[in-house]
Each structure stands twice: as C-alpha cells, then as structure tokens.
C-alpha cells in the first residue's frame, strides 16, 4: 500500500502519525463548521438538521471504508470487529455508559474535543476525565472489569460478516462479462452460480433459485 502512494521511505508508524494529523485537521474543521454531535442529533433543538449531518457522515464513512477495502488499501481480515466471539455484555454496558455520559456532559466526545480546542474549559475538563478513565479501562484499575465483561461472548462463527449470510457472498461477488455471480439479481432473476455469464442456469420465479430465495 505504501508503494502505491509513493511512501517507500515511510514507516508504518510515521504514516499513521501523518495520516492521523491530516484526518484530525479535516475532522476539526468540518466538525466546527457543521457542529457535528451525536447528542445534538437526538435531543438538540435543531436535531433534524443535526441528524442529517450525522447520517451523512455515517454513510460517507461506510462507503469510504468499503471503497478502500475493494481497492486493497486496507483489510479487516485480522481486525477485532471480525472476531467470531462478540462480547455483547461489554458492548451493551459500554454503550449505556457512553450514552449517559454524553447526556450528562452535554455533548459527545468528538464535539467536546472540538469545543475544548476553541477554548471551552468545561469541554476541556471533560476530555481530560475521559482520557484518564479510558486509560484506566485499558491498562489501569478498571482493566480487570473490562476483561471480565469482555469474557461474556456470543459465538457467531462465520456469520460475524454480512458476506457469510445466505446470499451475502453472491450479492457481494464480482460481476464480469455483463453477468457474473450477481447476474440477474437486480432484475429479479435467479443468480448465476457459475459466474460465467452463461445461460446454463434455468430460469425460475423472480428471486428464486435451486436452493431457495436469493436477494432481489
């Protein structure tokens, strides 16, 4: 990946630092202009406009990530998001604590970081407390609790990825020769399992194939 962008002499650590700085500057500017905040999109007086900003950011993040994966720039094969055992208890409790803190401090951590940079002392204090508690949860006195909660998991096996769901691999497959594995999916025809774009797959009811229902 580094060679593709002309960074032959850059180490992964250096690239991470420069990339983080660039993303931070861009996010700070856009966050200040749009007043990006998850809490504001839920209970703010202008929550309708704020929700539009938040959903736009979410859509851009999801699509941008998928484009980067498709181009081979990044890979989630070894990422913790793809582990088959999901720590559902830690996720639920962490989400509740994050939401409660967001309401009590009158802003999500991203918005408070931007406010701290603009000179808001209340936001700066919240960011400091957030950083101390986060470090304590990772490596300090709260780490045993985090590990205990993380040990309660739900095994999803291969279904941790949407591509492993019925029809997911076919729907996400590569299309070539005007057909490929996705041939006919958009027009309600059975998918072509051979992926060769041929006519050897018998027609059937819209969205149905030999082995059951395919996505339409």
C-alpha positions in Angstrom: 0.0 0.0 0.0 2.8 2.4 0.9 4.4 1.9 -2.5 1.1 2.7 -4.3 1.2 6.2 -2.8 4.9 6.8 -3.1 5.7 6.3 0.5 8.6 3.8 0.1 10.7 5.5 2.7 7.9 6.0 5.3 7.5 3.5 8.1 4.0 2.4 9.2 4.4 4.4 12.5 5.3 7.6 10.6 2.5 7.1 8.1 0.0 6.6 11.0 1.1 9.8 12.7 0.8 11.9 9.5 -2.5 10.3 8.5 -3.9 10.9 12.0 -2.8 14.6 11.8 -4.4 15.0 8.4 -7.7 13.4 9.5 -7.7 15.3 12.7 -7.4 18.6 11.0 -10.1 17.8 8.4 -12.4 16.5 11.1 -11.8 19.5 13.3 -12.6 22.0 10.5 -15.7 20.1 9.3 -16.9 19.5 12.9 -16.6 23.2 13.8 -18.5 24.2 10.7 -21.3 21.6 10.9 -21.4 21.4 14.7 -21.2 17.6 14.4 -22.5 15.9 17.5 -24.4 12.7 18.1 -26.2 14.0 21.2 -27.4 17.1 19.3 -29.0 14.8 16.7 -31.0 13.2 19.4 -32.2 15.8 21.8 -30.9 19.1 20.3 -33.3 21.9 19.4 -32.2 21.6 15.7 -31.9 17.8 15.9 -33.4 17.3 12.5 -30.6 19.1 10.7 -28.0 17.6 13.1 -29.3 14.1 12.4 -28.9 14.8 8.7 -25.3 15.8 9.3 -24.6 12.7 11.4 -26.2 10.3 8.9 -24.3 11.9 6.1 -21.1 11.3 8.0 -22.0 7.7 8.7 -22.9 7.0 5.1 -19.6 8.6 3.9 -17.6 6.5 6.5 -19.2 3.2 5.5 -19.0 3.8 1.7 -15.4 5.2 2.0 -14.3 2.1 4.1 -15.8 -0.3 1.6 -14.1 1.5 -1.4 -10.8 1.3 0.5 -11.3 -2.4 1.1 -12.3 -3.0 -2.5 -9.2 -1.1 -3.8 -7.0 -3.2 -1.5 -5.8 -0.2 0.5 -7.0 -1.7 3.9 -8.1 -5.1 5.2 -10.3 -6.1 8.1 -9.4 -9.8 7.9 -7.5 -9.6 11.2 -9.5 -6.8 12.8 -11.2 -7.3 16.2 -14.5 -6.4 14.5 -14.3 -9.7 12.7 -13.7 -12.0 15.7 -16.3 -14.8 15.8 -17.0 -14.3 19.6 -18.9 -11.0 20.2 -18.6 -9.5 23.7 -22.2 -8.5 23.8 -22.3 -7.6 27.5 -19.3 -5.3 27.3 -20.8 -3.6 24.2 -24.2 -3.1 25.9 -22.8 -1.7 29.2 -20.2 0.4 27.3 -22.9 1.8 25.1 -25.1 2.7 28.1 -22.2 4.4 29.9 -21.2 6.3 26.8 -24.8 7.5 26.2 -25.3 8.5 29.9 -22.0 10.4 29.9 -22.9 12.1 26.6 -26.1 13.4 28.0 -24.6 14.5 31.4 -21.7 16.3 29.8 -24.0 17.9 27.1 -22.1 16.6 24.2 -20.4 13.6 22.6 -16.6 13.3 22.9 -16.0 14.4 19.4 -18.0 17.6 19.8 -16.4 18.2 23.3 -12.9 17.8 21.8 -13.7 20.5 19.2 -15.1 22.8 21.9 -12.0 22.2 24.0 -9.9 23.3 21.1 -11.9 26.5 20.8 -11.2 27.4 24.5 -14.2 25.9 26.3 -12.9 25.0 29.7 -15.9 22.7 30.6 -15.3 20.7 27.5 -11.5 20.6 28.2 -12.2 19.2 31.7 -14.5 16.5 30.3 -11.9 15.5 27.7 -9.2 15.1 30.4 -11.5 13.0 32.6 -12.5 10.9 29.5 -8.8 10.3 28.7 -7.9 9.3 32.2 -10.9 6.9 32.5 -10.2 5.4 29.1 -6.6 4.8 30.0 -7.6 3.2 33.3 -10.0 1.0 31.5 -7.3 -0.2 29.1 -4.3 -0.6 31.4 -5.3 0.6 34.9 -7.6 -0.2 37.8 -10.6 -0.7 35.6 -8.9 -3.2 33.3 -10.0 -6.3 35.2 -13.6 -5.2 34.9 -13.2 -4.7 31.2 -11.6 -8.1 30.8 -14.4 -9.7 32.9 -17.2 -8.1 30.8 -15.4 -9.0 27.6 -15.2 -12.6 28.6 -19.0 -12.9 28.2 -19.4 -13.5 24.5 -21.8 -14.8 21.9 -20.3 -17.1 19.3 -21.4 -16.1 15.8 -18.9 -18.3 13.9 -18.7 -17.3 10.2 -21.8 -15.1 10.5 -19.8 -12.3 12.1 -19.6 -10.9 8.5 -22.7 -10.0 6.4 -21.0 -11.7 3.5 -21.5 -15.1 5.3 -25.3 -14.6 5.5 -27.5 -16.5 3.0 -27.0 -14.8 -0.4 -24.5 -12.4 1.0 -21.4 -13.8 -0.8 -23.3 -13.9 -4.1 -24.7 -10.4 -3.7 -21.3 -9.0 -2.9 -19.5 -11.0 -5.6 -17.6 -9.6 -8.6 -19.6 -9.1 -11.7 -17.9 -9.6 -15.1 -18.9 -10.3 -18.7 -22.1 -8.5 -18.1 -23.2 -11.1 -15.6 -21.0 -12.9 -13.1 -22.3 -14.2 -9.8 -24.7 -11.2 -9.4 -26.2 -11.8 -12.8 -30.0 -11.2 -12.7 -30.2 -10.2 -9.0 -31.1 -6.6 -9.9 -33.9 -7.6 -12.2 -35.4 -10.4 -10.0 -33.9 -13.4 -11.8 -32.0 -16.2 -10.1 -28.4 -15.7 -9.6 -25.9 -17.4 -11.9 -23.8 -19.6 -9.5 -21.2 -20.4 -12.1 -20.3 -16.8 -12.5 -19.6 -17.2 -16.2 -22.5 -15.2 -17.5 -23.8 -18.2 -19.4 -27.3 -19.4 -19.9 -26.9 -22.8 -18.3 -28.9 -21.7 -15.2 -32.6 -22.4 -15.8 -35.0 -19.5 -15.3 -37.5 -19.6 -12.5 -39.7 -17.3 -10.4 -38.3 -13.9 -9.6 -35.7 -14.1 -6.9 -35.8 -17.9 -6.6 -33.0 -20.4 -7.4 -32.5 -24.1 -7.0 -31.5 -23.8 -3.3 -34.0 -21.2 -2.1 -34.6 -17.5 -2.1 -31.9 -15.1 -3.3 -31.8 -11.3 -2.7 -33.6 -9.3 -5.3 
